[in-house]
Amino acid sequence: PNGENQYYQYDLENQLVRAEIKKPAGNTEIWTYAYDPFGRRLSKERQDKLAWTSTEPKRTHFVWDGTRLLQEYTYKGSYTYIYTDQDSYEPLAQVFDNAKDGKQYLSYFHTDQIGIPREMTDIHGNLLWYGEYTAWGRLKKDERVYKNAHQPFRLQNQYFDEETGLHYNLMRYYEPEAGRFVNQDPIGLLGGENLYWFAPNSQIWIDPLGWVYVVYRTMSKRHFKKLKIQIVLKLREKHSFLLSMHIHLNIVVF
């Protein structure tokens, strides 16, 4: 994007671990990414020589509740996320613990028919942020009414990486301009015959795990849970480190 050349490096589990971003001005940004044994991203860090000149966070750490992002923190403080219910990936609220003044700030997400944040407000109803999206989830209008508003979510359970323009979608990364994932589906053809496909469209379909798409609000919790168990069984065939099905199901299936 924007005339950049981006080069990606993956590990043996097909996880993005390094991004080299060559800017039109001639400088290069280098970002590295770390994951836990279950594929959840634990951190991202900028490591090039010019990183120290930026006022933006150079390192972000992530904390997970199962397969949902619970918290992220940088030198500025921490953001804790609350969802509409225990089985949902639709964000409801954000609690910011400001490291500078030691205070907490509560914000609310206002989402559309498929759980994408369209607005953020404070506890008094004042507008902090609003956005507009393209058909496949790229944020084409990012309006920060409050300049420090932090809204990283895109399609359900997708986290926006400003450095690459990609959306981290738990098990892989999504490119919103093309409407496709940049790496193959880790469950192979179990997720569909096209290994890079997101869904038939993004107006009623979601893929919160980066595995397989479903129609939002039409699949029962019991059916979705059964589907996730089938996927976990498939993954165990490929990953020898998943020694305990009980442990893995506690983490992946709610």
Residue, then its C-alpha position, 0 to 999 in steps of 0.5 A: p500500500n502507498g507505494e511500499n514494498q512489503y516482505y513477509q517471513y513465516d515460521l514452520e507453523n505458517q505464522l507471520v513472524r517478520a515484516e520488512i516494509k520498504k517506504p517510498a522515502g527510502n527507509t525500512e521498518i522492521w516488525t517482528y511477531a511472537y505467538d504462543p503454542f496455540g497460535r495466538r499472537l502474544s506481541k509485536e515489536r518494531q526493531d529497525k534503527l529508526a524505531w526510537t524516533s517514533t512516538e508511537p508504541k514500539r512494542t505491544h503485548f496481547v492477553w487472550d481469553g480463549t480465542r478472544l483478545l482480552q487486553e493489549y498494553t504498551y508504554k501508554g497503558s493497557y486496553t481491556y475489552i468487554y464483549t456482548d456475551q461470553d460466546s460472542y466476538e462482538p466488542l461492547a466496551q473498552v477500558f483504558d488504564n492510562a499509565k500517564d495519569g493513572k486513571q481509567y477511561l471507559s468507552y463503548f462500541h456501537t456495531d452494525q449488523i455483523g458486529i463491526p464497530r461503527e462508532m465509539t462513545d464515552i460514558h456521557g455519550n460523546l462521540l470519540w470515533y467513527g468509521e466507514y468500511t469498504a465491502w471487504g472490511r477496509l476502513k476507508k474513513d477513520e475519523r478520530v473526533y478525540k485524537n487519542a481514541h483507539q479502535p483496532f477492530r475490523l471484521q469480527n475478531q480482526y485486529f488492524d496492524e497499521e504497519t502492514g495494513l493487514h488484519y490479524n484474524l487469530m489463525r492467519y492474516y487478512e488483506p481487506e483490499a483483496g478480501r482474501f487471507v494472505n496465508q492458507d487455511p490451517i485446516g485445509l479443505l475443511g474450511g472450504e475449497n479455496l484456501y485463501w477465501f474469506a467468505p461469499n461476502s462480508q455483509i452477513w458472513i463472519d470468520p472470527l477464528g480465521w478457519v471457516y466462515v459462518v452466517y452471523r447470528t444464524m448458527s446456534k451456539r451448540h452447532f458452532k461449538k460442535l464445529k469448533i471441536q471438529i476443527v480442533l480434532k483436525l488440527r491435532e493431526k497436524h500439531s504434535f505439541l497439542l498433547s492434551m485434548h482437554i487442555h486445548l478444548n478449554i482454550v479454544v472452545f467456550 
